[in-house]
Amino acid sequence: MATWEYNVTSHIIKELNKCEEKPEARKLFSCDDEGKCMVNDVCKIGTEALASLLNEHGKEGWELILTNYHHGELLCIWKRAKEV
């Protein structure tokens, strides 16, 4: 039987939204006060930052199983098979 280990990471949205550094840039994430988020108006820089985050953990064998927005941060829950 497979066993799992889990990892929880938190990432500041403003750090992922590199698009905001340019006046003509658009938001990668928009979230309301209830924590509902949407990915919209994606710019190339923003998608590259998000892909980099996912790939970094993926290379270590982590699978993203849940994301959630909380007070300006993207909370990610990851799992991978635990070596016995």
C-alpha positions as CSV (number, residue, x, y, z in Angstrom):
1,M,0.0,0.0,0.0
2,A,1.3,3.5,-0.9
3,T,1.9,5.9,1.9
4,W,2.0,9.7,1.4
5,E,3.8,12.7,2.8
6,Y,2.4,16.2,2.6
7,N,3.9,19.6,2.3
8,V,2.1,23.0,2.7
9,T,3.6,26.1,1.2
10,S,2.6,29.7,1.1
11,H,3.4,32.2,-1.6
12,I,2.8,35.9,-1.6
13,I,0.6,36.8,-4.5
14,K,2.3,40.1,-5.2
15,E,5.6,38.2,-5.7
16,L,3.9,36.0,-8.3
17,N,2.2,38.9,-10.0
18,K,5.4,40.3,-11.7
19,C,3.0,41.8,-14.3
20,E,2.1,44.5,-11.8
21,E,5.6,46.0,-12.1
22,K,4.7,47.4,-15.5
23,P,1.9,50.0,-15.9
24,E,0.4,48.2,-18.8
25,A,0.5,44.9,-17.0
26,R,-2.6,42.9,-16.0
27,K,-3.4,40.9,-12.9
28,L,-2.7,37.2,-12.8
29,F,-4.9,36.6,-9.8
30,S,-7.8,38.5,-8.6
31,C,-9.4,37.6,-5.3
32,D,-12.4,39.0,-3.4
33,D,-12.8,39.5,0.4
34,E,-14.3,36.0,0.8
35,G,-11.2,34.4,-0.7
36,K,-12.7,33.4,-4.0
37,C,-10.0,33.7,-6.6
38,M,-9.8,33.6,-10.4
39,V,-6.9,33.6,-12.8
40,N,-7.6,36.2,-15.4
41,D,-6.0,38.7,-17.7
42,V,-2.9,36.6,-17.6
43,C,0.3,38.1,-18.9
44,K,3.3,36.0,-20.0
45,I,5.4,37.0,-17.0
46,G,2.7,36.0,-14.6
47,T,2.2,32.6,-16.1
48,E,5.9,31.9,-16.2
49,A,6.2,32.7,-12.5
50,L,3.3,30.3,-11.7
51,A,4.7,27.6,-13.9
52,S,8.1,28.0,-12.3
53,L,6.6,27.5,-8.8
54,L,4.8,24.4,-9.9
55,N,7.7,22.9,-11.8
56,E,10.1,23.6,-8.9
57,H,8.0,21.4,-6.6
58,G,7.2,18.9,-9.3
59,K,10.9,18.2,-9.9
60,E,11.1,17.1,-6.3
61,G,8.2,14.6,-6.8
62,W,5.4,16.8,-5.3
63,E,2.0,16.8,-6.8
64,L,-0.2,19.8,-6.2
65,I,-3.5,18.7,-4.7
66,L,-5.1,21.9,-3.4
67,T,-4.7,25.7,-3.6
68,N,-6.4,28.4,-1.7
69,Y,-6.2,32.1,-1.3
70,H,-5.8,33.6,2.2
71,H,-5.0,37.2,3.0
72,G,-2.8,37.9,0.0
73,E,-1.1,34.6,-0.1
74,L,-1.6,31.5,-2.2
75,L,-1.6,28.4,0.0
76,C,-0.6,25.2,-1.7
77,I,-0.9,21.7,-0.4
78,W,1.3,19.1,-2.1
79,K,1.7,15.3,-1.7
80,R,4.2,12.7,-2.9
81,A,4.7,9.0,-2.3
82,K,6.7,8.3,0.8
83,E,9.6,6.0,0.5
84,V,9.3,3.0,2.7
